[in-house]
Amino acid sequence: MPAERIDASTLSELYKKDVQVSADGRTLRVIGLAGGCKRASAEVAAQAADQVWITLVTTYYPPAGGGLCTQELYDVPLNVTLDAPLGDRRVVLESREDTA
């Protein structure tokens, strides 16, 4: 997907600002972050006629028994499915951190 159609202005520099669109236009592949005690997921936050908002979620899972977590992060490809093909809409990438 062309960079000019991706708004990743709120993402930290750790995230790749990359979106791939499936042949049918309904599935988007985005890149989340995971590692150590953190897992990655993505969700479609909203869909409008001109934009689609995708939230990249990093969820922290505290280690059992008070153990330690490594601090490395790595890219994780994630798929989300839209209600309708993306077409000419822009994609807005946002991020959120959760704790399980």
C-alpha positions in Angstrom: 0.0 0.0 0.0 1.4 3.4 -0.9 2.9 5.3 2.2 0.8 8.4 1.4 -2.4 6.5 2.2 -1.1 5.4 5.6 -1.3 7.7 8.6 1.0 6.3 11.3 1.7 9.7 12.9 0.8 8.5 16.4 3.0 5.3 16.3 6.4 5.2 18.0 9.4 4.6 15.8 9.5 1.0 17.0 6.6 0.1 14.7 6.9 -0.5 11.0 4.5 1.7 9.1 3.6 -1.0 6.6 0.2 -2.2 5.4 -0.4 -4.9 2.8 -3.8 -5.4 1.2 -5.1 -8.8 0.0 -6.3 -9.4 -3.5 -10.0 -9.0 -2.5 -9.2 -5.8 -0.6 -10.8 -7.0 2.7 -7.8 -8.3 4.6 -5.1 -6.0 5.7 -1.7 -7.2 7.0 -0.1 -4.9 9.5 3.0 -5.3 11.7 2.7 -5.5 15.5 5.3 -5.9 18.3 5.8 -8.8 20.6 8.6 -10.3 22.7 9.4 -11.5 26.2 6.1 -11.4 28.1 4.3 -9.3 25.4 2.0 -10.6 22.7 0.8 -8.7 19.6 -2.7 -8.4 18.1 -4.6 -6.0 15.9 -8.2 -4.9 15.7 -10.3 -2.8 13.4 -11.2 0.1 15.6 -13.5 1.9 13.1 -14.4 2.0 9.5 -15.7 5.0 7.5 -16.2 6.0 3.9 -12.8 7.7 3.7 -10.7 5.9 6.4 -10.1 2.7 8.4 -8.6 2.8 11.9 -6.5 -0.1 12.9 -5.2 -0.5 16.5 -2.0 -2.4 17.1 -2.3 -3.9 20.6 0.7 -5.1 22.7 -0.6 -7.1 25.7 1.7 -7.7 28.7 1.3 -11.1 30.4 3.0 -11.0 33.9 5.2 -14.0 34.4 3.9 -16.7 36.8 5.6 -16.8 40.1 7.2 -13.3 39.8 9.7 -14.4 37.1 11.5 -12.1 34.8 10.7 -11.2 31.2 13.2 -10.6 28.4 13.0 -7.1 26.9 13.5 -7.9 23.2 10.8 -6.9 20.7 10.2 -8.4 17.3 7.9 -7.7 14.4 4.8 -9.8 14.1 2.6 -9.9 11.0 -1.1 -9.6 11.9 -4.2 -9.8 9.7 -7.5 -7.9 10.2 -10.6 -8.2 8.1 -12.7 -5.3 6.9 -16.4 -5.2 6.4 -15.9 -4.0 2.8 -12.9 -3.8 0.5 -10.4 -1.0 1.4 -10.6 0.7 -2.0 -9.2 4.2 -1.9 -9.6 4.7 1.8 -6.7 5.7 4.0 -5.5 3.5 6.8 -4.9 5.1 10.2 -2.6 3.0 12.5 -2.8 3.5 16.2 -1.3 1.5 19.1 -2.4 0.5 22.6 -0.8 -1.4 25.5 -2.8 -3.7 27.7 -2.1 -5.9 30.7 -3.7 -9.4 30.8 
